[in-house]
């Protein structure tokens, strides 16, 4: 997927690596076999 392409409803999300709430790296694809995954992004001011 290039930078100017957008996901459409029903498209699979690209696998990304994020940090878990404990600070450990986690690939989102590791969670998908368990069902839908909700990713919440919080902004930290401080």
C-alpha positions, 0 to 999 in steps of 0.5 A, a space after each residue: 500500500 502506498 502513502 496515497 492509498 486509503 483503506 476502504 471499509 472491509 479492507 484488512 489493516 496493515 500489520 503494524 508494531 506498537 507498544 503494549 500497555 507494559 511497553 513490550 513490542 506487539 504486532 497487531 496481527 498477533 491479536 487478529 486470530 482472537 477476533 476484531 482488535 480495537 486500537 486506542 491511541 492516547 495523547 500524552 501532555 506533560 
